[in-house]
Amino acid sequence: EKTIRQGLDELRNILLSSLRRGDVVSAFSASQFVVMLPMTTLEQAQMVADRLLEKYHTLQVQVNIRPLTPFE
């Protein structure tokens, strides 16, 4: 049985090895990651999330996809 920490490490490794150069992954909290996919539509982001979740089944994952708004 994997610990939560091992599960989060596995998820981080999947994110880092599966995304494109230029995509951004960062720990948002002890149990959350934020992923930024520049030049990606919401539909493409959902496809990316689905592909990543196919690779990961250790812990329950909740995905929220939101557009980035320009900072002014």
C-alpha positions in Angstrom: 0.0 0.0 0.0 1.4 3.3 -1.0 1.5 6.3 1.2 0.1 9.6 0.2 3.6 11.0 -0.1 4.6 8.2 -2.5 1.4 8.8 -4.5 2.1 12.5 -4.8 5.7 11.8 -5.8 4.4 9.4 -8.5 2.0 12.0 -9.8 4.7 14.7 -9.9 7.0 12.3 -11.9 4.1 11.6 -14.4 3.5 15.3 -14.8 7.2 16.2 -15.3 7.8 13.4 -17.8 4.5 13.8 -19.8 4.2 17.5 -20.4 5.8 19.6 -23.2 8.8 21.8 -22.8 7.5 25.1 -21.8 4.6 23.7 -19.8 4.8 24.7 -16.1 4.3 22.4 -13.1 4.6 23.6 -9.5 3.6 22.3 -6.1 0.7 24.5 -5.0 0.4 23.0 -1.5 1.4 19.8 0.2 -1.2 17.9 -1.8 -1.8 20.0 -4.9 -0.1 20.8 -8.1 -0.7 23.6 -10.5 0.0 23.0 -14.2 0.1 25.8 -16.8 -0.2 24.9 -20.4 0.6 27.9 -22.6 -1.0 28.2 -26.0 -3.6 25.5 -25.2 -7.4 25.7 -25.5 -9.7 24.5 -22.8 -10.5 21.5 -24.9 -6.8 20.6 -25.4 -6.2 21.1 -21.6 -9.0 18.6 -20.9 -7.4 16.1 -23.3 -4.0 16.5 -21.5 -5.7 16.0 -18.2 -7.5 12.9 -19.4 -4.2 11.5 -20.8 -2.3 12.1 -17.5 -5.1 10.5 -15.5 -4.9 7.4 -17.6 -1.3 7.0 -16.4 -2.1 7.6 -12.8 -4.4 5.5 -10.6 -2.8 5.7 -7.1 -4.8 8.4 -5.4 -8.1 10.1 -6.2 -7.4 13.2 -8.3 -9.6 16.2 -8.8 -8.9 18.4 -11.9 -10.0 22.0 -12.3 -9.3 23.6 -15.6 -9.4 27.4 -15.8 -8.1 29.9 -18.3 -5.4 32.2 -17.2 -6.3 35.9 -17.3 -3.7 38.5 -18.1 -2.2 40.2 -15.1 -2.5 44.0 -15.3 
